[in-house]
Amino acid sequence: MLYIATVHHGSPRWIEIQARYLRQHISVPFQTWSSLQKIDPSYAVHFDRVIDQAGSHADKLNRLAAEISQEAEETDMIMFLDGDAFPIADPMPLIEDGLAKAPLVAVRRAENLGDRQPHPCFCVTTVGTWRELGGDWSEGYRWANPNGRSITDVGGNLLQALELTDTPWVEVLRSNHRNLDPLLFGVYGDTIYHHGGGFRRGISRSHFGSRPKPIRVPRIPILRGAVRSVNGVRMFAWKLKYRAPQVLRSRRLFQRIQRGDPGWLAELR
């Protein structure tokens, strides 16, 4: 049996899309388990099991995995999916090939400044392996990115568990032939689509390097107030330049996916 753990928060906009693509592409018996915080309970009909829970994204995934582990067999598979991620082809060949090489298969977003950790937009392992690892999606464990900055993110503690136990894992990398954004709207292993930022209106971290550096002046009260205002205007202009086009692009692509436009995927692949 394949158990799918996915989290939806604040908006039901991806639920029916995800459910449709799962039914269309997964070729083995599966169950979907989710938490639906701040979402109308009527959407529970799209899942086999809904767990009422609050907390961070990582906390919810960890508790879903704990609930699944209580009834699943050691050899059953557990798939973690972000709410705005879904298969665009049968994932079983990718999963079976990956698990034949290593106990865990997951997306690695190398395009995000060389992220090293498994990402929960797509990850598959067995229930037994998850238990043995003490699987944990929380951030905490830190590593240095190519810029020399020490960082952590969701999946950091899972990376630490893999490294401490010398457990290999198969990295599923971005396979877009056309990128509408360096980080968002990603296809991985020609099998999984991850919209990225599907539940928030932010700026892709891929643009952070272009942020205006704040002007700094001596600690003179009159100058500090003026410079603070200038820095605020410069940051606002930067956000307007990058955020507005990104939000519009995200909305347009979502609408095409939602209405079943067959051409949206061809533009990325």
C-alpha positions in Angstrom: 0.0 0.0 0.0 1.1 3.6 -0.7 0.2 6.2 1.9 0.3 9.8 0.7 0.8 12.5 3.4 0.0 16.1 2.2 -0.8 19.3 4.0 -3.3 22.1 2.9 -3.5 25.3 4.9 -5.7 28.4 4.6 -6.9 27.7 1.1 -8.5 24.7 -0.7 -7.5 25.9 -4.2 -5.1 23.0 -4.8 -7.1 20.1 -3.3 -9.2 19.1 -6.3 -6.3 19.6 -8.7 -4.0 17.4 -6.6 -6.7 14.7 -6.1 -7.4 14.7 -9.9 -3.7 14.1 -10.8 -3.2 11.5 -8.1 -6.2 9.5 -9.5 -5.0 9.9 -13.0 -1.4 8.9 -12.6 -0.9 6.6 -9.6 -1.1 3.0 -10.7 -1.0 1.2 -7.3 -3.5 1.2 -4.4 -3.1 4.3 -2.3 -4.6 6.3 0.5 -4.4 10.1 1.0 -4.0 11.5 4.5 -4.0 15.2 5.1 -4.7 18.1 7.6 -6.9 20.9 6.5 -6.3 23.8 8.8 -8.5 26.9 8.1 -10.2 25.1 5.3 -13.9 24.2 5.1 -14.4 20.6 6.4 -16.4 19.7 3.3 -13.1 19.3 1.4 -12.4 16.2 3.5 -14.3 14.2 0.9 -11.2 14.3 -1.3 -9.1 12.4 1.3 -9.2 9.0 2.9 -8.2 10.4 6.3 -8.1 13.9 7.7 -6.2 14.6 10.9 -7.2 17.7 12.8 -4.0 19.5 13.7 -2.2 22.8 14.0 1.5 23.8 14.0 4.2 24.3 11.3 4.2 22.5 8.0 7.0 20.2 9.2 5.1 19.4 12.4 2.0 18.4 10.5 3.9 16.1 8.1 5.6 14.5 11.1 2.3 13.8 12.8 0.7 12.5 9.6 3.6 10.1 9.3 3.2 9.1 12.9 -0.5 8.4 12.4 0.2 6.4 9.2 2.9 4.4 11.0 0.3 3.2 13.6 -1.6 1.2 11.0 0.8 0.6 8.1 3.1 -2.3 7.6 6.9 -1.8 7.7 7.1 -2.4 4.0 4.3 0.0 3.0 5.4 3.1 1.3 4.8 6.6 2.5 4.9 9.5 0.0 5.1 13.1 1.2 3.7 15.7 -1.1 3.3 19.5 -0.7 -0.2 20.7 -1.2 0.7 22.4 -4.5 2.6 19.3 -5.8 1.3 16.4 -7.8 2.4 13.7 -10.3 2.3 14.5 -14.0 3.2 11.0 -15.0 3.0 7.6 -13.2 5.5 8.0 -10.4 5.9 4.3 -9.7 8.8 3.7 -12.2 10.7 6.6 -10.6 9.9 5.3 -7.1 10.7 1.7 -7.8 14.0 2.5 -9.5 15.0 4.9 -6.8 14.1 2.5 -3.9 16.1 -0.2 -5.6 19.2 2.0 -5.2 18.6 3.6 -1.8 16.0 3.6 1.1 14.7 7.1 0.4 13.8 9.1 -2.8 13.2 12.8 -2.7 13.4 16.1 -4.6 16.5 18.1 -3.9 16.1 21.7 -5.0 19.6 22.2 -6.1 18.5 25.3 -7.9 17.8 27.0 -4.6 21.3 28.1 -3.9 22.5 24.4 -3.8 20.0 23.2 -1.2 21.3 19.9 0.1 18.3 18.5 2.0 15.4 16.3 0.9 12.3 18.5 0.1 8.8 17.5 1.2 7.3 18.6 -2.1 8.0 14.9 -3.0 9.6 12.2 -1.0 9.0 8.5 -0.8 10.4 5.9 1.6 9.1 2.9 3.4 7.3 3.2 6.8 10.1 1.0 8.3 12.8 3.3 7.0 11.0 6.4 8.3 10.8 4.8 11.8 14.5 3.7 11.7 15.6 7.2 10.8 13.4 8.9 13.3 12.2 10.9 10.3 11.7 14.6 11.0 10.9 17.3 8.5 11.8 20.1 10.9 14.4 22.7 10.1 17.3 23.0 12.6 20.4 21.2 11.2 22.5 23.7 9.4 24.8 23.6 6.4 26.8 26.2 4.4 25.4 27.3 1.0 27.6 28.2 -1.9 27.8 31.8 -0.6 29.3 30.5 2.6 26.2 31.4 4.6 25.0 28.9 7.3 21.4 28.0 6.6 18.6 25.6 7.6 15.2 24.9 6.1 12.4 22.3 6.1 14.0 18.9 5.8 17.2 19.9 7.6 16.8 17.5 10.4 16.0 14.7 7.9 19.3 15.4 6.1 21.1 15.2 9.5 19.5 11.8 10.2 20.5 10.5 6.8 24.1 11.7 7.3 24.5 10.4 10.8 23.3 6.9 9.8 25.2 6.9 6.5 21.9 6.3 4.7 22.1 7.0 1.0 19.2 8.7 -0.8 18.2 9.3 -4.4 18.0 12.9 -5.4 15.2 13.9 -7.9 16.3 17.0 -9.6 14.6 19.7 -11.6 14.0 18.7 -15.2 12.4 21.8 -16.8 13.4 22.6 -20.3 11.9 26.1 -19.9 12.0 28.0 -16.6 9.3 30.6 -16.0 11.1 31.2 -12.7 14.5 29.9 -11.4 12.8 28.3 -8.4 9.0 28.1 -8.8 7.0 26.1 -11.3 9.3 23.2 -11.2 9.1 19.7 -12.8 11.2 17.1 -11.1 12.4 13.9 -12.7 9.9 14.5 -15.5 7.4 13.1 -13.0 6.4 15.6 -10.3 5.2 19.2 -10.6 5.7 21.6 -7.7 4.1 25.0 -8.2 6.1 26.5 -5.3 4.6 29.3 -3.1 1.1 28.0 -3.9 -0.3 29.1 -0.5 1.4 32.5 -0.2 2.2 35.6 -2.2 5.9 36.0 -1.8 9.0 36.6 -3.9 11.0 33.6 -5.0 14.2 33.4 -3.0 16.0 33.1 -6.3 15.6 36.9 -6.6 16.9 37.8 -3.2 20.4 38.4 -4.5 19.1 41.4 -6.3 17.7 43.1 -3.2 19.0 46.7 -2.7 21.6 46.8 0.0 20.5 49.3 2.7 22.3 52.6 2.9 24.2 53.0 6.1 25.2 56.2 7.8 26.7 57.3 11.1 24.3 57.2 14.1 23.0 60.7 13.7 19.3 60.8 14.5 18.3 63.3 11.7 20.2 61.3 9.0 19.0 57.9 10.3 15.3 58.8 9.9 15.8 60.1 6.3 17.9 57.1 5.3 15.4 54.7 6.8 12.7 56.3 4.6 15.0 56.0 1.5 15.8 52.4 2.2 12.1 51.7 2.6 11.3 53.2 -0.8 14.1 51.3 -2.5 12.9 48.0 -1.0 9.3 48.7 -2.0 10.4 49.4 -5.6 12.3 46.1 -5.6 9.3 44.2 -4.4 7.1 45.9 -7.0 9.5 45.0 -9.8 9.7 41.3 -8.9 6.6 40.4 -6.9 3.9 41.7 -9.2 5.0 39.8 -12.3 5.6 36.7 -10.2 2.2 36.8 -8.6 0.6 37.3 -12.0 2.5 34.5 -13.6 1.6 32.2 -10.8 -2.1 33.1 -11.0 -2.2 32.6 -14.8 -0.5 29.2 -14.6 -2.7 28.1 -11.7 -5.8 29.0 -13.7 -4.6 26.9 -16.7 -3.9 23.9 -14.5 -7.3 24.3 -12.8 -9.3 24.3 -16.0 -7.4 21.4 -17.4 -5.6 23.3 -20.2 -3.4 20.6 -21.8 -0.8 23.1 -23.0 0.4 24.3 -19.6 2.8 21.5 -19.0 4.2 21.5 -22.5 5.5 25.0 -21.9 7.7 23.7 -19.1 8.8 20.3 -20.5 
